[in-house]
Amino acid sequence: MEHVTEKIDINSATQEELKELPGLGPTLANEIIAARPFKSADDLRKLKGIGEKRYEKLRPFFHD
């Protein structure tokens, strides 16, 4: 599995790109896609299944 090294755009990332992120499987990837558009990646906090710890792990992978 390839890991994401560049930051990605939360509003245009594919399911495959999202699934590469640590702790993010196909279900959460689909929820992120369904909840678009986001004003910023900080809106991840509003999704069910993304608590503070998971948010802290994921946030650095997204553009501001």
CHARMM-style PDB file with segment names, atoms N, HN, CA, C and O in Angstrom:
ATOM      1  N   MET     1       0.841  -1.194   0.000  1.00  0.00      PROA
ATOM      2  CA  MET     1       0.000   0.000   0.000  1.00  0.00      PROA
ATOM      3  C   MET     1       0.878   1.245   0.000  1.00  0.00      PROA
ATOM      4  O   MET     1       1.815   1.360   0.790  1.00  0.00      PROA
ATOM      5  N   GLU     2       0.571   2.145  -0.868  1.00  0.00      PROA
ATOM      6  HN  GLU     2      -0.190   2.052  -1.510  1.00  0.00      PROA
ATOM      7  CA  GLU     2       1.329   3.376  -0.980  1.00  0.00      PROA
ATOM      8  C   GLU     2       0.769   4.396   0.000  1.00  0.00      PROA
ATOM      9  O   GLU     2      -0.446   4.510   0.161  1.00  0.00      PROA
ATOM     10  N   HSD     3       1.654   5.133   0.650  1.00  0.00      PROA
ATOM     11  HN  HSD     3       2.641   5.041   0.518  1.00  0.00      PROA
ATOM     12  CA  HSD     3       1.186   6.152   1.589  1.00  0.00      PROA
ATOM     13  C   HSD     3       1.230   7.527   0.947  1.00  0.00      PROA
ATOM     14  O   HSD     3       2.115   7.820   0.143  1.00  0.00      PROA
ATOM     15  N   VAL     4       0.292   8.349   1.296  1.00  0.00      PROA
ATOM     16  HN  VAL     4      -0.427   8.112   1.949  1.00  0.00      PROA
ATOM     17  CA  VAL     4       0.200   9.703   0.764  1.00  0.00      PROA
ATOM     18  C   VAL     4       1.347  10.530   1.329  1.00  0.00      PROA
ATOM     19  O   VAL     4       1.559  10.562   2.541  1.00  0.00      PROA
ATOM     20  N   THR     5       2.084  11.199   0.446  1.00  0.00      PROA
ATOM     21  HN  THR     5       1.912  11.173  -0.539  1.00  0.00      PROA
ATOM     22  CA  THR     5       3.171  12.048   0.908  1.00  0.00      PROA
ATOM     23  C   THR     5       2.844  13.516   0.688  1.00  0.00      PROA
ATOM     24  O   THR     5       3.309  14.377   1.434  1.00  0.00      PROA
ATOM     25  N   GLU     6       2.046  13.805  -0.333  1.00  0.00      PROA
ATOM     26  HN  GLU     6       1.668  13.105  -0.939  1.00  0.00      PROA
ATOM     27  CA  GLU     6       1.636  15.180  -0.584  1.00  0.00      PROA
ATOM     28  C   GLU     6       0.277  15.408   0.064  1.00  0.00      PROA
ATOM     29  O   GLU     6      -0.515  14.480   0.225  1.00  0.00      PROA
ATOM     30  N   LYS     7       0.022  16.661   0.431  1.00  0.00      PROA
ATOM     31  HN  LYS     7       0.665  17.415   0.299  1.00  0.00      PROA
ATOM     32  CA  LYS     7      -1.292  16.976   0.994  1.00  0.00      PROA
ATOM     33  C   LYS     7      -2.340  16.895  -0.105  1.00  0.00      PROA
ATOM     34  O   LYS     7      -2.089  17.225  -1.264  1.00  0.00      PROA
ATOM     35  N   ILE     8      -3.525  16.444   0.300  1.00  0.00      PROA
ATOM     36  HN  ILE     8      -3.729  16.176   1.241  1.00  0.00      PROA
ATOM     37  CA  ILE     8      -4.599  16.296  -0.679  1.00  0.00      PROA
ATOM     38  C   ILE     8      -5.742  17.257  -0.366  1.00  0.00      PROA
ATOM     39  O   ILE     8      -5.864  17.757   0.752  1.00  0.00      PROA
ATOM     40  N   ASP     9      -6.566  17.500  -1.363  1.00  0.00      PROA
ATOM     41  HN  ASP     9      -6.467  17.094  -2.272  1.00  0.00      PROA
ATOM     42  CA  ASP     9      -7.719  18.387  -1.229  1.00  0.00      PROA
ATOM     43  C   ASP     9      -8.912  17.548  -0.777  1.00  0.00      PROA
ATOM     44  O   ASP     9      -9.293  16.584  -1.442  1.00  0.00      PROA
ATOM     45  N   ILE    10      -9.484  17.918   0.338  1.00  0.00      PROA
ATOM     46  HN  ILE    10      -9.175  18.701   0.878  1.00  0.00      PROA
ATOM     47  CA  ILE    10     -10.603  17.142   0.895  1.00  0.00      PROA
ATOM     48  C   ILE    10     -11.808  17.104  -0.041  1.00  0.00      PROA
ATOM     49  O   ILE    10     -12.595  16.159  -0.001  1.00  0.00      PROA
ATOM     50  N   ASN    11     -11.956  18.121  -0.878  1.00  0.00      PROA
ATOM     51  HN  ASN    11     -11.316  18.890  -0.911  1.00  0.00      PROA
ATOM     52  CA  ASN    11     -13.116  18.188  -1.759  1.00  0.00      PROA
ATOM     53  C   ASN    11     -12.908  17.510  -3.112  1.00  0.00      PROA
ATOM     54  O   ASN    11     -13.865  17.359  -3.872  1.00  0.00      PROA
ATOM     55  N   SER    12     -11.685  17.101  -3.426  1.00  0.00      PROA
ATOM     56  HN  SER    12     -10.908  17.223  -2.809  1.00  0.00      PROA
ATOM     57  CA  SER    12     -11.464  16.451  -4.725  1.00  0.00      PROA
ATOM     58  C   SER    12     -10.739  15.114  -4.615  1.00  0.00      PROA
ATOM     59  O   SER    12     -10.542  14.442  -5.627  1.00  0.00      PROA
ATOM     60  N   ALA    13     -10.344  14.720  -3.424  1.00  0.00      PROA
ATOM     61  HN  ALA    13     -10.505  15.266  -2.602  1.00  0.00      PROA
ATOM     62  CA  ALA    13      -9.637  13.444  -3.261  1.00  0.00      PROA
ATOM     63  C   ALA    13     -10.540  12.277  -3.646  1.00  0.00      PROA
ATOM     64  O   ALA    13     -11.737  12.282  -3.357  1.00  0.00      PROA
ATOM     65  N   THR    14      -9.960  11.292  -4.293  1.00  0.00      PROA
ATOM     66  HN  THR    14      -8.988  11.288  -4.528  1.00  0.00      PROA
ATOM     67  CA  THR    14     -10.719  10.109  -4.678  1.00  0.00      PROA
ATOM     68  C   THR    14     -10.864   9.178  -3.477  1.00  0.00      PROA
ATOM     69  O   THR    14     -10.185   9.346  -2.464  1.00  0.00      PROA
ATOM     70  N   GLN    15     -11.748   8.203  -3.602  1.00  0.00      PROA
ATOM     71  HN  GLN    15     -12.299   8.067  -4.425  1.00  0.00      PROA
ATOM     72  CA  GLN    15     -11.901   7.228  -2.526  1.00  0.00      PROA
ATOM     73  C   GLN    15     -10.574   6.508  -2.300  1.00  0.00      PROA
ATOM     74  O   GLN    15     -10.199   6.248  -1.157  1.00  0.00      PROA
ATOM     75  N   GLU    16      -9.868   6.186  -3.370  1.00  0.00      PROA
ATOM     76  HN  GLU    16     -10.173   6.397  -4.298  1.00  0.00      PROA
ATOM     77  CA  GLU    16      -8.585   5.493  -3.252  1.00  0.00      PROA
ATOM     78  C   GLU    16      -7.583   6.336  -2.467  1.00  0.00      PROA
ATOM     79  O   GLU    16      -6.879   5.817  -1.600  1.00  0.00      PROA
ATOM     80  N   GLU    17      -7.517   7.636  -2.766  1.00  0.00      PROA
ATOM     81  HN  GLU    17      -8.089   8.057  -3.469  1.00  0.00      PROA
ATOM     82  CA  GLU    17      -6.599   8.516  -2.034  1.00  0.00      PROA
ATOM     83  C   GLU    17      -6.970   8.574  -0.558  1.00  0.00      PROA
ATOM     84  O   GLU    17      -6.099   8.516   0.310  1.00  0.00      PROA
ATOM     85  N   LEU    18      -8.251   8.687  -0.279  1.00  0.00      PROA
ATOM     86  HN  LEU    18      -8.958   8.734  -0.984  1.00  0.00      PROA
ATOM     87  CA  LEU    18      -8.697   8.774   1.109  1.00  0.00      PROA
ATOM     88  C   LEU    18      -8.404   7.490   1.870  1.00  0.00      PROA
ATOM     89  O   LEU    18      -8.001   7.540   3.032  1.00  0.00      PROA
ATOM     90  N   LYS    19      -8.602   6.339   1.229  1.00  0.00      PROA
ATOM     91  HN  LYS    19      -8.930   6.299   0.285  1.00  0.00      PROA
ATOM     92  CA  LYS    19      -8.380   5.057   1.890  1.00  0.00      PROA
ATOM     93  C   LYS    19      -6.914   4.837   2.249  1.00  0.00      PROA
ATOM     94  O   LYS    19      -6.612   4.015   3.115  1.00  0.00      PROA
ATOM     95  N   GLU    20      -6.002   5.552   1.603  1.00  0.00      PROA
ATOM     96  HN  GLU    20      -6.247   6.220   0.900  1.00  0.00      PROA
ATOM     97  CA  GLU    20      -4.576   5.420   1.891  1.00  0.00      PROA
ATOM     98  C   GLU    20      -4.192   6.105   3.199  1.00  0.00      PROA
ATOM     99  O   GLU    20      -3.115   5.855   3.740  1.00  0.00      PROA
ATOM    100  N   LEU    21      -5.058   6.957   3.701  1.00  0.00      PROA
ATOM    101  HN  LEU    21      -5.933   7.160   3.261  1.00  0.00      PROA
ATOM    102  CA  LEU    21      -4.746   7.680   4.928  1.00  0.00      PROA
ATOM    103  C   LEU    21      -4.858   6.750   6.139  1.00  0.00      PROA
ATOM    104  O   LEU    21      -5.696   5.849   6.148  1.00  0.00      PROA
ATOM    105  N   PRO    22      -4.030   6.958   7.148  1.00  0.00      PROA
ATOM    106  CA  PRO    22      -4.049   6.065   8.316  1.00  0.00      PROA
ATOM    107  C   PRO    22      -5.380   6.112   9.056  1.00  0.00      PROA
ATOM    108  O   PRO    22      -5.884   7.185   9.385  1.00  0.00      PROA
ATOM    109  N   GLY    23      -5.934   4.946   9.309  1.00  0.00      PROA
ATOM    110  HN  GLY    23      -5.524   4.074   9.042  1.00  0.00      PROA
ATOM    111  CA  GLY    23      -7.177   4.871  10.071  1.00  0.00      PROA
ATOM    112  C   GLY    23      -8.430   5.209   9.294  1.00  0.00      PROA
ATOM    113  O   GLY    23      -9.499   5.393   9.876  1.00  0.00      PROA
ATOM    114  N   LEU    24      -8.302   5.292   7.978  1.00  0.00      PROA
ATOM    115  HN  LEU    24      -7.434   5.143   7.505  1.00  0.00      PROA
ATOM    116  CA  LEU    24      -9.457   5.667   7.166  1.00  0.00      PROA
ATOM    117  C   LEU    24      -9.735   4.552   6.158  1.00  0.00      PROA
ATOM    118  O   LEU    24      -8.946   4.330   5.240  1.00  0.00      PROA
ATOM    119  N   GLY    25     -10.839   3.864   6.329  1.00  0.00      PROA
ATOM    120  HN  GLY    25     -11.480   4.044   7.075  1.00  0.00      PROA
ATOM    121  CA  GLY    25     -11.211   2.783   5.426  1.00  0.00      PROA
ATOM    122  C   GLY    25     -12.246   3.234   4.417  1.00  0.00      PROA
ATOM    123  O   GLY    25     -12.555   4.422   4.325  1.00  0.00      PROA
ATOM    124  N   PRO    26     -12.784   2.286   3.658  1.00  0.00      PROA
ATOM    125  CA  PRO    26     -13.741   2.634   2.606  1.00  0.00      PROA
ATOM    126  C   PRO    26     -15.024   3.282   3.111  1.00  0.00      PROA
ATOM    127  O   PRO    26     -15.584   4.144   2.434  1.00  0.00      PROA
ATOM    128  N   THR    27     -15.499   2.883   4.290  1.00  0.00      PROA
ATOM    129  HN  THR    27     -15.044   2.183   4.841  1.00  0.00      PROA
ATOM    130  CA  THR    27     -16.735   3.466   4.814  1.00  0.00      PROA
ATOM    131  C   THR    27     -16.566   4.948   5.113  1.00  0.00      PROA
ATOM    132  O   THR    27     -17.378   5.768   4.685  1.00  0.00      PROA
ATOM    133  N   LEU    28     -15.513   5.292   5.848  1.00  0.00      PROA
ATOM    134  HN  LEU    28     -14.853   4.626   6.195  1.00  0.00      PROA
ATOM    135  CA  LEU    28     -15.281   6.703   6.157  1.00  0.00      PROA
ATOM    136  C   LEU    28     -14.923   7.491   4.899  1.00  0.00      PROA
ATOM    137  O   LEU    28     -15.311   8.652   4.768  1.00  0.00      PROA
ATOM    138  N   ALA    29     -14.195   6.881   3.981  1.00  0.00      PROA
ATOM    139  HN  ALA    29     -13.879   5.938   4.087  1.00  0.00      PROA
ATOM    140  CA  ALA    29     -13.871   7.566   2.727  1.00  0.00      PROA
ATOM    141  C   ALA    29     -15.166   7.937   1.997  1.00  0.00      PROA
ATOM    142  O   ALA    29     -15.294   9.050   1.487  1.00  0.00      PROA
ATOM    143  N   ASN    30     -16.114   7.014   1.948  1.00  0.00      PROA
ATOM    144  HN  ASN    30     -16.009   6.110   2.363  1.00  0.00      PROA
ATOM    145  CA  ASN    30     -17.400   7.297   1.302  1.00  0.00      PROA
ATOM    146  C   ASN    30     -18.180   8.375   2.045  1.00  0.00      PROA
ATOM    147  O   ASN    30     -18.838   9.205   1.418  1.00  0.00      PROA
ATOM    148  N   GLU    31     -18.113   8.371   3.370  1.00  0.00      PROA
ATOM    149  HN  GLU    31     -17.578   7.697   3.880  1.00  0.00      PROA
ATOM    150  CA  GLU    31     -18.813   9.403   4.143  1.00  0.00      PROA
ATOM    151  C   GLU    31     -18.223  10.784   3.878  1.00  0.00      PROA
ATOM    152  O   GLU    31     -18.956  11.768   3.774  1.00  0.00      PROA
ATOM    153  N   ILE    32     -16.904  10.855   3.771  1.00  0.00      PROA
ATOM    154  HN  ILE    32     -16.308  10.056   3.855  1.00  0.00      PROA
ATOM    155  CA  ILE    32     -16.255  12.134   3.453  1.00  0.00      PROA
ATOM    156  C   ILE    32     -16.719  12.619   2.083  1.00  0.00      PROA
ATOM    157  O   ILE    32     -17.069  13.787   1.918  1.00  0.00      PROA
ATOM    158  N   ILE    33     -16.720  11.722   1.108  1.00  0.00      PROA
ATOM    159  HN  ILE    33     -16.435  10.773   1.242  1.00  0.00      PROA
ATOM    160  CA  ILE    33     -17.142  12.090  -0.252  1.00  0.00      PROA
ATOM    161  C   ILE    33     -18.602  12.539  -0.255  1.00  0.00      PROA
ATOM    162  O   ILE    33     -18.945  13.518  -0.917  1.00  0.00      PROA
ATOM    163  N   ALA    34     -19.457  11.838   0.473  1.00  0.00      PROA
ATOM    164  HN  ALA    34     -19.178  11.043   1.011  1.00  0.00      PROA
ATOM    165  CA  ALA    34     -20.889  12.176   0.510  1.00  0.00      PROA
ATOM    166  C   ALA    34     -21.154  13.505   1.221  1.00  0.00      PROA
ATOM    167  O   ALA    34     -22.152  14.166   0.936  1.00  0.00      PROA
ATOM    168  N   ALA    35     -20.273  13.901   2.138  1.00  0.00      PROA
ATOM    169  HN  ALA    35     -19.462  13.363   2.369  1.00  0.00      PROA
ATOM    170  CA  ALA    35     -20.497  15.119   2.925  1.00  0.00      PROA
ATOM    171  C   ALA    35     -19.946  16.373   2.244  1.00  0.00      PROA
ATOM    172  O   ALA    35     -20.082  17.475   2.776  1.00  0.00      PROA
ATOM    173  N   ARG    36     -19.339  16.218   1.097  1.00  0.00      PROA
ATOM    174  HN  ARG    36     -19.229  15.323   0.665  1.00  0.00      PROA
ATOM    175  CA  ARG    36     -18.768  17.385   0.412  1.00  0.00      PROA
ATOM    176  C   ARG    36     -19.849  18.330  -0.048  1.00  0.00      PROA
ATOM    177  O   ARG    36     -20.985  17.896  -0.241  1.00  0.00      PROA
ATOM    178  N   PRO    37     -19.551  19.605  -0.234  1.00  0.00      PROA
ATOM    179  CA  PRO    37     -18.239  20.224  -0.068  1.00  0.00      PROA
ATOM    180  C   PRO    37     -17.982  20.653   1.381  1.00  0.00      PROA
ATOM    181  O   PRO    37     -18.906  20.951   2.139  1.00  0.00      PROA
ATOM    182  N   PHE    38     -16.724  20.673   1.725  1.00  0.00      PROA
ATOM    183  HN  PHE    38     -15.975  20.431   1.109  1.00  0.00      PROA
ATOM    184  CA  PHE    38     -16.278  21.161   3.029  1.00  0.00      PROA
ATOM    185  C   PHE    38     -15.717  22.558   2.862  1.00  0.00      PROA
ATOM    186  O   PHE    38     -15.113  22.863   1.834  1.00  0.00      PROA
ATOM    187  N   LYS    39     -15.909  23.412   3.857  1.00  0.00      PROA
ATOM    188  HN  LYS    39     -16.400  23.164   4.692  1.00  0.00      PROA
ATOM    189  CA  LYS    39     -15.275  24.732   3.837  1.00  0.00      PROA
ATOM    190  C   LYS    39     -13.785  24.579   4.049  1.00  0.00      PROA
ATOM    191  O   LYS    39     -12.985  25.288   3.439  1.00  0.00      PROA
ATOM    192  N   SER    40     -13.412  23.646   4.921  1.00  0.00      PROA
ATOM    193  HN  SER    40     -14.062  23.070   5.417  1.00  0.00      PROA
ATOM    194  CA  SER    40     -12.002  23.303   5.134  1.00  0.00      PROA
ATOM    195  C   SER    40     -11.950  21.899   5.705  1.00  0.00      PROA
ATOM    196  O   SER    40     -12.977  21.334   6.084  1.00  0.00      PROA
ATOM    197  N   ALA    41     -10.758  21.342   5.766  1.00  0.00      PROA
ATOM    198  HN  ALA    41      -9.924  21.801   5.459  1.00  0.00      PROA
ATOM    199  CA  ALA    41     -10.609  19.994   6.312  1.00  0.00      PROA
ATOM    200  C   ALA    41     -10.963  19.965   7.797  1.00  0.00      PROA
ATOM    201  O   ALA    41     -11.174  18.889   8.356  1.00  0.00      PROA
ATOM    202  N   ASP    42     -11.029  21.110   8.434  1.00  0.00      PROA
ATOM    203  HN  ASP    42     -10.857  21.984   7.980  1.00  0.00      PROA
ATOM    204  CA  ASP    42     -11.438  21.161   9.843  1.00  0.00      PROA
ATOM    205  C   ASP    42     -12.863  20.635  10.020  1.00  0.00      PROA
ATOM    206  O   ASP    42     -13.236  20.204  11.111  1.00  0.00      PROA
ATOM    207  N   ASP    43     -13.655  20.670   8.953  1.00  0.00      PROA
ATOM    208  HN  ASP    43     -13.352  21.020   8.066  1.00  0.00      PROA
ATOM    209  CA  ASP    43     -15.026  20.166   9.015  1.00  0.00      PROA
ATOM    210  C   ASP    43     -15.097  18.649   9.192  1.00  0.00      PROA
ATOM    211  O   ASP    43     -16.169  18.102   9.447  1.00  0.00      PROA
ATOM    212  N   LEU    44     -13.954  17.971   9.057  1.00  0.00      PROA
ATOM    213  HN  LEU    44     -13.082  18.416   8.849  1.00  0.00      PROA
ATOM    214  CA  LEU    44     -13.922  16.524   9.318  1.00  0.00      PROA
ATOM    215  C   LEU    44     -14.459  16.210  10.703  1.00  0.00      PROA
ATOM    216  O   LEU    44     -15.054  15.156  10.926  1.00  0.00      PROA
ATOM    217  N   ARG    45     -14.247  17.125  11.624  1.00  0.00      PROA
ATOM    218  HN  ARG    45     -13.763  17.982  11.443  1.00  0.00      PROA
ATOM    219  CA  ARG    45     -14.695  16.926  13.009  1.00  0.00      PROA
ATOM    220  C   ARG    45     -16.199  16.696  13.098  1.00  0.00      PROA
ATOM    221  O   ARG    45     -16.674  16.079  14.051  1.00  0.00      PROA
ATOM    222  N   LYS    46     -16.940  17.178  12.132  1.00  0.00      PROA
ATOM    223  HN  LYS    46     -16.554  17.680  11.358  1.00  0.00      PROA
ATOM    224  CA  LYS    46     -18.404  17.072  12.173  1.00  0.00      PROA
ATOM    225  C   LYS    46     -18.908  15.700  11.738  1.00  0.00      PROA
ATOM    226  O   LYS    46     -20.073  15.370  11.956  1.00  0.00      PROA
ATOM    227  N   LEU    47     -18.042  14.905  11.129  1.00  0.00      PROA
ATOM    228  HN  LEU    47     -17.095  15.173  10.953  1.00  0.00      PROA
ATOM    229  CA  LEU    47     -18.476  13.603  10.631  1.00  0.00      PROA
ATOM    230  C   LEU    47     -18.530  12.572  11.744  1.00  0.00      PROA
ATOM    231  O   LEU    47     -17.664  12.517  12.617  1.00  0.00      PROA
ATOM    232  N   LYS    48     -19.569  11.761  11.684  1.00  0.00      PROA
ATOM    233  HN  LYS    48     -20.272  11.806  10.975  1.00  0.00      PROA
ATOM    234  CA  LYS    48     -19.689  10.658  12.628  1.00  0.00      PROA
ATOM    235  C   LYS    48     -18.552   9.679  12.350  1.00  0.00      PROA
ATOM    236  O   LYS    48     -18.275   9.355  11.195  1.00  0.00      PROA
ATOM    237  N   GLY    49     -17.910   9.218  13.385  1.00  0.00      PROA
ATOM    238  HN  GLY    49     -18.135   9.481  14.323  1.00  0.00      PROA
ATOM    239  CA  GLY    49     -16.809   8.280  13.212  1.00  0.00      PROA
ATOM    240  C   GLY    49     -15.443   8.931  13.220  1.00  0.00      PROA
ATOM    241  O   GLY    49     -14.420   8.247  13.233  1.00  0.00      PROA
ATOM    242  N   ILE    50     -15.428  10.257  13.213  1.00  0.00      PROA
ATOM    243  HN  ILE    50     -16.259  10.812  13.202  1.00  0.00      PROA
ATOM    244  CA  ILE    50     -14.144  10.957  13.303  1.00  0.00      PROA
ATOM    245  C   ILE    50     -14.130  11.754  14.600  1.00  0.00      PROA
ATOM    246  O   ILE    50     -14.670  12.856  14.691  1.00  0.00      PROA
ATOM    247  N   GLY    51     -13.506  11.166  15.577  1.00  0.00      PROA
ATOM    248  HN  GLY    51     -13.067  10.270  15.504  1.00  0.00      PROA
ATOM    249  CA  GLY    51     -13.349  11.820  16.864  1.00  0.00      PROA
ATOM    250  C   GLY    51     -12.085  12.662  16.866  1.00  0.00      PROA
ATOM    251  O   GLY    51     -11.414  12.789  15.842  1.00  0.00      PROA
ATOM    252  N   GLU    52     -11.768  13.225  17.997  1.00  0.00      PROA
ATOM    253  HN  GLU    52     -12.314  13.121  18.828  1.00  0.00      PROA
ATOM    254  CA  GLU    52     -10.620  14.125  18.100  1.00  0.00      PROA
ATOM    255  C   GLU    52      -9.301  13.419  17.767  1.00  0.00      PROA
ATOM    256  O   GLU    52      -8.456  13.981  17.070  1.00  0.00      PROA
ATOM    257  N   LYS    53      -9.126  12.193  18.261  1.00  0.00      PROA
ATOM    258  HN  LYS    53      -9.812  11.737  18.827  1.00  0.00      PROA
ATOM    259  CA  LYS    53      -7.864  11.484  18.003  1.00  0.00      PROA
ATOM    260  C   LYS    53      -7.694  11.179  16.516  1.00  0.00      PROA
ATOM    261  O   LYS    53      -6.620  11.392  15.953  1.00  0.00      PROA
ATOM    262  N   ARG    54      -8.744  10.686  15.890  1.00  0.00      PROA
ATOM    263  HN  ARG    54      -9.616  10.513  16.347  1.00  0.00      PROA
ATOM    264  CA  ARG    54      -8.664  10.370  14.459  1.00  0.00      PROA
ATOM    265  C   ARG    54      -8.472  11.653  13.658  1.00  0.00      PROA
ATOM    266  O   ARG    54      -7.706  11.677  12.694  1.00  0.00      PROA
ATOM    267  N   TYR    55      -9.163  12.716  14.054  1.00  0.00      PROA
ATOM    268  HN  TYR    55      -9.785  12.697  14.836  1.00  0.00      PROA
ATOM    269  CA  TYR    55      -9.002  14.002  13.371  1.00  0.00      PROA
ATOM    270  C   TYR    55      -7.547  14.464  13.436  1.00  0.00      PROA
ATOM    271  O   TYR    55      -6.990  14.903  12.430  1.00  0.00      PROA
ATOM    272  N   GLU    56      -6.931  14.366  14.613  1.00  0.00      PROA
ATOM    273  HN  GLU    56      -7.383  14.009  15.430  1.00  0.00      PROA
ATOM    274  CA  GLU    56      -5.542  14.800  14.788  1.00  0.00      PROA
ATOM    275  C   GLU    56      -4.599  14.011  13.877  1.00  0.00      PROA
ATOM    276  O   GLU    56      -3.612  14.558  13.386  1.00  0.00      PROA
ATOM    277  N   LYS    57      -4.896  12.732  13.650  1.00  0.00      PROA
ATOM    278  HN  LYS    57      -5.698  12.287  14.048  1.00  0.00      PROA
ATOM    279  CA  LYS    57      -4.061  11.909  12.761  1.00  0.00      PROA
ATOM    280  C   LYS    57      -4.270  12.284  11.294  1.00  0.00      PROA
ATOM    281  O   LYS    57      -3.323  12.290  10.507  1.00  0.00      PROA
ATOM    282  N   LEU    58      -5.512  12.595  10.936  1.00  0.00      PROA
ATOM    283  HN  LEU    58      -6.281  12.590  11.575  1.00  0.00      PROA
ATOM    284  CA  LEU    58      -5.853  12.837   9.536  1.00  0.00      PROA
ATOM    285  C   LEU    58      -5.568  14.259   9.052  1.00  0.00      PROA
ATOM    286  O   LEU    58      -5.173  14.463   7.904  1.00  0.00      PROA
ATOM    287  N   ARG    59      -5.769  15.227   9.923  1.00  0.00      PROA
ATOM    288  HN  ARG    59      -6.090  15.061  10.856  1.00  0.00      PROA
ATOM    289  CA  ARG    59      -5.719  16.639   9.501  1.00  0.00      PROA
ATOM    290  C   ARG    59      -4.446  17.035   8.773  1.00  0.00      PROA
ATOM    291  O   ARG    59      -4.532  17.796   7.809  1.00  0.00      PROA
ATOM    292  N   PRO    60      -3.258  16.559   9.179  1.00  0.00      PROA
ATOM    293  CA  PRO    60      -2.034  16.977   8.474  1.00  0.00      PROA
ATOM    294  C   PRO    60      -1.959  16.541   7.011  1.00  0.00      PROA
ATOM    295  O   PRO    60      -1.137  17.063   6.258  1.00  0.00      PROA
ATOM    296  N   PHE    61      -2.794  15.602   6.602  1.00  0.00      PROA
ATOM    297  HN  PHE    61      -3.462  15.177   7.214  1.00  0.00      PROA
ATOM    298  CA  PHE    61      -2.749  15.102   5.228  1.00  0.00      PROA
ATOM    299  C   PHE    61      -3.530  15.963   4.250  1.00  0.00      PROA
ATOM    300  O   PHE    61      -3.439  15.763   3.039  1.00  0.00      PROA
ATOM    301  N   PHE    62      -4.299  16.920   4.763  1.00  0.00      PROA
ATOM    302  HN  PHE    62      -4.373  17.083   5.747  1.00  0.00      PROA
ATOM    303  CA  PHE    62      -5.144  17.755   3.909  1.00  0.00      PROA
ATOM    304  C   PHE    62      -4.643  19.190   3.815  1.00  0.00      PROA
ATOM    305  O   PHE    62      -4.064  19.731   4.757  1.00  0.00      PROA
ATOM    306  N   HSD    63      -4.882  19.794   2.653  1.00  0.00      PROA
ATOM    307  HN  HSD    63      -5.353  19.355   1.887  1.00  0.00      PROA
ATOM    308  CA  HSD    63      -4.601  21.230   2.497  1.00  0.00      PROA
ATOM    309  C   HSD    63      -5.450  22.011   3.489  1.00  0.00      PROA
ATOM    310  O   HSD    63      -6.459  21.513   3.988  1.00  0.00      PROA
ATOM    311  N   ASP    64      -5.035  23.229   3.765  1.00  0.00      PROA
ATOM    312  HN  ASP    64      -4.215  23.634   3.360  1.00  0.00      PROA
ATOM    313  CA  ASP    64      -5.802  24.085   4.687  1.00  0.00      PROA
ATOM    314  C   ASP    64      -7.090  24.573   4.089  1.00  0.00      PROA
ATOM    315  OT1 ASP    64      -7.838  25.299   4.743  1.00  0.00      PROA
TER     316      ASP     64
END
